[in-house]
Amino acid sequence: DRPNFIDKVLNFSIKLIDPQRILDGIDHVEEIKYSDLDWTIVRVLKLQNTRPTSFRLTEGGPAKLITSRVEVAKACLEVLEKNEFMQKAPIISKG
């Protein structure tokens, strides 16, 4: 990953405020990674109910600061339609 300064600050803040949330996410990823499933995990920095804007999926970021739930849905459909990012965890980045 290539987290930018904002990514690092926000991730650090979440680790301090809600460490269980981070550990829960890590546990989920480990379970999925070592399953027999074809999987893709779409990652975001901050998920909100906002209007969608342009985005692109990247393997290493940096993450888009705020991501719309609609963008996540579109990203999931894009992954399925293009059969991309199998066994990977792309990040939603600015478009």
Secondary structure, 3 states (H helix, E strand, C coil): CCCCHHHHHHHHHHHHHCHHHHHHHHHHHHHHHCCCCCCECCECCCEECCCCCCEEEECCCCCCCCEEHHHHHHHHHHHHHHCCCCCECCEEEEC
